[in-house]
């Protein structure tokens, strides 16, 4: 994870035979009932370059059945002119690492990376409970921006697209007792910003302004847009 200070894709007839018009079966006439029925387009394989169970659930509930290949990219040391650029660069590095693997050949790879933007400072997963406590105390009763970079690569064509989504998160004024109980679960140590909308901290979020899936880890509307940029639709990837 980048440090807070870093501001941080003819058919030819056989010899001696005449090629048939498209849509006609061999040995048949040209009547409307003679046209061959085109087979349905085969569904493309989707690979999620992330170990996040939340992202996997989002995709599964939206009709996809992705395979999971974890990138193993070291997130430290990445820099960018701004936070949207940083999360996008991280997502692109993860997608590229997985797309280069033999087991991803022919698949569409999607990767994401999330950071909580608190007054222009990036917050990923807290290093320890003390850091998580300090961060959540600061967020109590105020808002921050959850930014998620997305990268999509079609390994069959080499086409790629990327971008970042942003959602404002407004936190409630949870009590010290609620905070300590939440810290005791260990959950905040495993999620960007020390909270997650679909976990035990969900009741501590008063409201969101924007795409809720982005807060969980993947923006389905942005995913659809990026697919369109590389000539695909969500229907191409549905189970």
MARMARFI-26254 format. One line per 5 residues: their letters; for each residue x negated, y negated, z negated of C-alpha. Coordinates in steps of 0.1 Angstrom, whole numbers, plus 5000, padded with zeros to 4 digits. Layout:
REM MARMARFI-26254
a = X/Y/Z  ...
***
This chain:
REM MARMARFI-26254
xxxxx = 5000/5000/5000  4987/4966/5009  4978/4944/4979  5002/4916/4970  4977/4891/4981
xxxxx = 4976/4903/5017  5002/4885/5037  5005/4906/5050  5052/5007/5205  5138/5168/5464
xxxxx = 5150/5195/5463  5137/5208/5496  5154/5236/5515  5135/5268/5517  5119/5276/5551
xxxxx = 5146/5284/5577  5174/5271/5554  5193/5238/5553  5192/5218/5520  5227/5216/5506
xxxxx = 5243/5182/5497  5240/5173/5460  5267/5189/5439  5275/5219/5462  5268/5254/5452
xxxxx = 5251/5277/5477  5275/5295/5501  5305/5273/5491  5325/5248/5511  5327/5211/5505
xxxxx = 5361/5210/5488  5365/5192/5455  5368/5225/5436  5333/5235/5450  5312/5210/5432
xxxxx = 5288/5224/5406  5294/5213/5371  5263/5194/5358  5250/5208/5325  5252/5185/5295
xxxxx = 5221/5165/5288  5198/5183/5264  5195/5166/5230  5161/5151/5223  5142/5162/5193
xxxxx = 5138/5136/5166  5108/5135/5142  5109/5115/5110  5073/5104/5101  5081/5100/5064
xxxxx = 5084/5121/5032  5113/5099/5020  5143/5120/5011  5165/5088/5013  5155/5082/5049
xxxxx = 5162/5118/5058  5196/5116/5042  5204/5084/5061  5196/5100/5094  5213/5133/5086
xxxxx = 5245/5116/5076  5244/5096/5109  5245/5128/5129  5208/5135/5134  5188/5166/5124
xxxxx = 5152/5153/5123  5121/5174/5116  5098/5158/5090  5061/5153/5096  5044/5132/5071
xxxxx = 5018/5108/5086  4992/5108/5058  4983/5072/5067  4963/5053/5040  4984/5021/5035
xxxxx = 4956/5002/5019  4937/4976/5039  4964/4966/5063  4968/4929/5069  4991/4907/5091
xxxxx = 5000/4871/5094  5033/4876/5076  5053/4902/5057  5075/4913/5087  5043/4918/5107
xxxxx = 5028/4938/5079  5056/4963/5074  5058/4967/5112  5021/4973/5115  5023/5000/5088
xxxxx = 5053/5016/5105  5035/5017/5138  5003/5032/5123  5025/5060/5108  5044/5066/5140
xxxxx = 5012/5067/5160  4995/5092/5137  5024/5116/5139  5030/5111/5177  4994/5122/5183
xxxxx = 4999/5156/5167  5006/5187/5188  5037/5196/5168  5053/5163/5178  5049/5168/5215
xxxxx = 5080/5159/5235  5098/5144/5205  5110/5110/5196  5091/5098/5165  5105/5072/5141
xxxxx = 5085/5058/5112  5093/5031/5086  5076/5012/5058  5093/4991/5032  5081/4963/5009
xxxxx = 5100/4940/4986  5093/4903/4994  5094/4883/4962  5086/4846/4970  5064/4857/4998
xxxxx = 5044/4883/4979  5046/4919/4989  5056/4945/4963  5054/4982/4971  5055/5011/4947
xxxxx = 5044/5000/4912  5011/5015/4900  5024/5023/4865  5053/5018/4841  5040/4985/4828
xxxxx = 5039/4970/4863  5074/4983/4870  5087/4967/4838  5071/4933/4846  5084/4934/4881
xxxxx = 5120/4943/4871  5120/4917/4844  5111/4891/4869  5138/4903/4893  5166/4902/4867
xxxxx = 5193/4877/4877  5177/4866/4909  5172/4878/4945  5145/4891/4967  5141/4903/5003
xxxxx = 5137/4940/5012  5117/4942/5044  5114/4975/5064  5092/4979/5094  5103/5004/5120
xxxxx = 5084/5020/5149  5098/5044/5175  5077/5063/5200  5089/5086/5227  5060/5111/5231
xxxxx = 5074/5124/5264  5071/5090/5281  5047/5070/5259  5073/5042/5255  5075/5026/5221
xxxxx = 5092/4998/5203  5090/4983/5168  5104/4956/5146  5114/4947/5110  5147/4944/5093
xxxxx = 5154/4921/5063  5181/4924/5036  5186/4901/5006  5191/4919/4973  5207/4901/4944
xxxxx = 5199/4917/4910  5223/4916/4880  5213/4905/4846  5207/4940/4832  5197/4943/4796
xxxxx = 5164/4953/4780  5180/4985/4769  5191/4993/4804  5157/4985/4818  5139/5008/4793
xxxxx = 5163/5036/4800  5157/5032/4837  5119/5031/4833  5122/5064/4813  5136/5082/4843
xxxxx = 5104/5076/4862  5123/5066/4893  5109/5031/4897  5073/5045/4902  5083/5062/4934
xxxxx = 5102/5035/4953  5092/5002/4969  5100/4973/4947  5106/4996/4917  5142/5001/4926
xxxxx = 5165/5019/4950  5200/5012/4961  5210/5049/4962  5195/5059/4929  5198/5051/4892
xxxxx = 5190/5015/4897  5220/5011/4920  5242/4997/4892  5216/4970/4886  5221/4955/4920
xxxxx = 5249/4929/4920  5252/4927/4958  5233/4928/4990  5234/4904/5020  5226/4924/5052
xxxxx = 5222/4961/5061  5224/4984/5031  5206/5012/5049  5176/4989/5053  5174/4987/5015
xxxxx = 5174/5025/5012  5146/5027/5038  5159/5027/5074  5181/5004/5093  5203/5024/5116
xxxxx = 5214/4994/5136  5178/4984/5142  5169/5021/5150  5197/5020/5177  5183/4987/5191
xxxxx = 5147/5001/5193  5159/5033/5210  5176/5011/5237  5143/4993/5243  5127/5026/5252
xxxxx = 5156/5038/5274  5174/5060/5249  5206/5061/5230  5216/5075/5196  5237/5100/5215
xxxx = 5205/5114/5230  5193/5124/5195  5226/5135/5179  5226/5170/5166
***
